[in-house]
């Protein structure tokens, strides 16, 4: 048995990861978040070779290199292509340390609270294959709560709603434990897909995920807005195959997003309904904290406030909460002297209790 606290070089050569469906963030103790790039791999369709990852892959693909294919190796917050995930992580780590030889001693990775044992094992194995000597998993709602500055170690209960690219997770946390939680595989990607389907069905227009995301950011909303907006969307006509441009309104996009938004809100309501009565007063007084990029959808904060009759607050840096919280957890782990198993996986200090 060995202790992280006594591993040579702890700190500078350890990392925390938010390995997300749409983006990956890397936190290094003492430096903070040092990398935030798309969870994207550019693969040569002729040879199968990985040409680039992250922002470099996006640039190559945007230039329209004919033989390159865009692959996102994670979906719904879990790994769908192990080899590409491992290669993507390896290259991100090289970028962080500017060296092919540097390997993190310990790696903390956020995982959805609803991930299966097999899915968690895949994350651990990908990180070990990418060069980490020890891996530790932390549930993403807990990491998001820590990163948002909630008092997770105290008696007071906190509610966090973390909306990422692949999942929405709501949790009640008290005394470093998740006492009630709900995880659904609905996030920002599902909102984008809803826009893609709407434009194809109602306008005969075919667009990609990036264009759909742009529409969501420009005019998407969870509630009616003061002055309805509209935007031109360019794509391909489904019938003729030629270029086409249509004008869509914020009202119709809101309608397209209603079903996945309603599912997110229902997940929050389910968690609140399962919260132990003795924690109810804390939640009513303090409300919920929203984290994750999906929480930035226009009107979502007010919609949650209306439907739950509880305060809803947006984290100061919602995109970075999971990475920052995982990093704080890593730093605390490094000073705690916790044992690490011989296979490289440490005891989990904060477990799910429900």
DAMOBEL-V663884 format. One record per backbone hydrogen bond with DSSP energy under -1.0 kcal/mol. CO is the residue of the C=O (numbers start at 0). NH is the residue of the N-H. E is the energy in kcal/mol with one decimal. If there is no record, write none. Layout:
co->CO nh->NH e->E
co->CO nh->NH e->E
This chain:
co->1 nh->339 e->-2.2
co->2 nh->5 e->-1.5
co->3 nh->6 e->-1.6
co->6 nh->9 e->-1.5
co->8 nh->12 e->-1.3
co->10 nh->13 e->-1.6
co->12 nh->104 e->-3.0
co->14 nh->107 e->-2.1
co->15 nh->26 e->-2.9
co->16 nh->109 e->-2.0
co->17 nh->19 e->-1.4
co->17 nh->24 e->-1.7
co->21 nh->38 e->-1.5
co->22 nh->19 e->-1.6
co->23 nh->36 e->-2.2
co->24 nh->17 e->-2.4
co->25 nh->33 e->-2.4
co->25 nh->34 e->-1.2
co->26 nh->15 e->-2.4
co->27 nh->30 e->-2.4
co->27 nh->31 e->-2.1
co->31 nh->27 e->-2.6
co->34 nh->25 e->-2.3
co->36 nh->23 e->-3.2
co->37 nh->39 e->-2.1
co->39 nh->53 e->-2.5
co->40 nh->70 e->-2.6
co->41 nh->50 e->-2.9
co->41 nh->51 e->-1.2
co->42 nh->68 e->-2.8
co->43 nh->47 e->-3.2
co->48 nh->43 e->-3.0
co->51 nh->41 e->-2.9
co->53 nh->57 e->-2.0
co->54 nh->58 e->-2.2
co->55 nh->59 e->-2.2
co->56 nh->60 e->-2.5
co->57 nh->61 e->-2.5
co->58 nh->62 e->-1.4
co->59 nh->64 e->-1.2
co->60 nh->63 e->-1.3
co->64 nh->67 e->-1.4
co->66 nh->44 e->-3.4
co->68 nh->42 e->-2.8
co->70 nh->40 e->-2.5
co->72 nh->79 e->-2.8
co->72 nh->80 e->-1.8
co->74 nh->77 e->-1.9
co->77 nh->74 e->-2.8
co->80 nh->84 e->-2.0
co->81 nh->85 e->-2.5
co->82 nh->86 e->-2.2
co->83 nh->87 e->-2.5
co->84 nh->88 e->-2.7
co->85 nh->89 e->-2.5
co->86 nh->90 e->-2.1
co->87 nh->91 e->-2.2
co->88 nh->92 e->-2.7
co->89 nh->93 e->-2.1
co->90 nh->94 e->-2.0
co->91 nh->95 e->-2.2
co->92 nh->96 e->-2.3
co->93 nh->97 e->-1.5
co->93 nh->98 e->-1.1
co->103 nh->132 e->-1.3
co->104 nh->133 e->-1.2
co->105 nh->14 e->-2.0
co->106 nh->135 e->-2.2
co->107 nh->16 e->-3.3
co->108 nh->137 e->-2.1
co->110 nh->139 e->-2.8
co->111 nh->114 e->-1.8
co->115 nh->119 e->-2.5
co->116 nh->120 e->-2.4
co->117 nh->121 e->-2.0
co->118 nh->122 e->-1.6
co->119 nh->123 e->-2.3
co->120 nh->124 e->-2.8
co->121 nh->125 e->-2.2
co->122 nh->126 e->-2.0
co->123 nh->127 e->-2.4
co->124 nh->128 e->-2.6
co->125 nh->129 e->-1.4
co->126 nh->131 e->-2.2
co->127 nh->130 e->-1.4
co->133 nh->106 e->-2.1
co->134 nh->345 e->-1.1
co->135 nh->108 e->-2.6
co->137 nh->110 e->-2.1
co->138 nh->142 e->-2.2
co->139 nh->143 e->-3.2
co->140 nh->144 e->-2.2
co->141 nh->145 e->-2.3
co->142 nh->146 e->-2.8
co->143 nh->147 e->-1.8
co->144 nh->149 e->-2.5
co->145 nh->148 e->-1.4
co->149 nh->151 e->-2.1
co->150 nh->153 e->-1.3
co->151 nh->175 e->-3.4
co->153 nh->174 e->-2.3
co->157 nh->172 e->-3.1
co->158 nh->288 e->-2.6
co->159 nh->170 e->-2.3
co->160 nh->290 e->-2.9
co->161 nh->168 e->-2.6
co->162 nh->293 e->-2.3
co->163 nh->187 e->-2.6
co->164 nh->188 e->-2.7
co->166 nh->163 e->-2.7
co->167 nh->183 e->-2.5
co->168 nh->161 e->-3.2
co->169 nh->181 e->-2.3
co->170 nh->159 e->-2.3
co->171 nh->178 e->-2.3
co->171 nh->179 e->-1.1
co->172 nh->157 e->-2.4
co->173 nh->176 e->-1.5
co->176 nh->173 e->-2.4
co->177 nh->352 e->-2.1
co->179 nh->171 e->-2.8
co->181 nh->169 e->-2.5
co->183 nh->167 e->-2.5
co->183 nh->185 e->-1.8
co->186 nh->190 e->-1.6
co->187 nh->191 e->-2.1
co->188 nh->192 e->-2.5
co->189 nh->193 e->-2.0
co->190 nh->194 e->-1.7
co->191 nh->195 e->-2.3
co->192 nh->196 e->-2.5
co->193 nh->197 e->-2.1
co->194 nh->198 e->-2.5
co->195 nh->199 e->-1.9
co->196 nh->200 e->-2.6
co->197 nh->201 e->-3.1
co->198 nh->202 e->-1.5
co->198 nh->204 e->-2.0
co->203 nh->237 e->-3.0
co->205 nh->235 e->-2.4
co->207 nh->211 e->-2.1
co->208 nh->212 e->-2.5
co->209 nh->213 e->-1.9
co->210 nh->214 e->-2.0
co->211 nh->215 e->-2.4
co->212 nh->216 e->-2.5
co->213 nh->217 e->-2.1
co->214 nh->218 e->-2.9
co->215 nh->219 e->-1.5
co->228 nh->249 e->-3.0
co->230 nh->247 e->-2.5
co->232 nh->245 e->-2.3
co->234 nh->243 e->-2.4
co->235 nh->205 e->-3.0
co->236 nh->240 e->-2.1
co->241 nh->236 e->-3.4
co->243 nh->234 e->-2.8
co->245 nh->232 e->-3.2
co->247 nh->230 e->-2.3
co->248 nh->252 e->-1.9
co->249 nh->253 e->-2.2
co->250 nh->254 e->-1.7
co->251 nh->255 e->-1.9
co->252 nh->256 e->-1.8
co->256 nh->260 e->-2.3
co->257 nh->261 e->-2.8
co->258 nh->262 e->-1.8
co->259 nh->263 e->-2.0
co->260 nh->264 e->-2.3
co->261 nh->265 e->-2.3
co->262 nh->266 e->-1.9
co->263 nh->267 e->-1.6
co->264 nh->268 e->-2.3
co->265 nh->269 e->-2.3
co->266 nh->270 e->-1.7
co->267 nh->271 e->-2.3
co->268 nh->272 e->-2.2
co->269 nh->273 e->-1.2
co->275 nh->278 e->-2.1
co->276 nh->279 e->-1.4
co->278 nh->282 e->-1.7
co->279 nh->283 e->-2.4
co->280 nh->284 e->-2.1
co->281 nh->285 e->-2.8
co->282 nh->286 e->-2.8
co->287 nh->312 e->-2.9
co->288 nh->160 e->-3.0
co->289 nh->314 e->-2.6
co->290 nh->162 e->-2.6
co->291 nh->294 e->-1.5
co->292 nh->295 e->-1.6
co->293 nh->296 e->-1.4
co->296 nh->299 e->-2.1
co->297 nh->221 e->-2.7
co->298 nh->302 e->-2.3
co->299 nh->303 e->-2.5
co->300 nh->304 e->-1.8
co->301 nh->305 e->-2.4
co->302 nh->306 e->-2.5
co->303 nh->307 e->-2.1
co->304 nh->308 e->-1.4
co->310 nh->287 e->-2.3
co->312 nh->289 e->-3.3
co->316 nh->319 e->-1.2
co->317 nh->291 e->-2.2
co->319 nh->323 e->-3.0
co->320 nh->324 e->-2.8
co->321 nh->325 e->-2.4
co->322 nh->326 e->-2.1
co->323 nh->327 e->-2.3
co->324 nh->328 e->-2.3
co->325 nh->329 e->-2.2
co->326 nh->330 e->-2.4
co->327 nh->331 e->-2.3
co->328 nh->332 e->-2.6
co->329 nh->333 e->-2.3
co->337 nh->3 e->-1.3
co->338 nh->346 e->-1.2
co->339 nh->1 e->-1.0
co->340 nh->343 e->-2.2
co->343 nh->134 e->-2.2
co->344 nh->340 e->-1.4
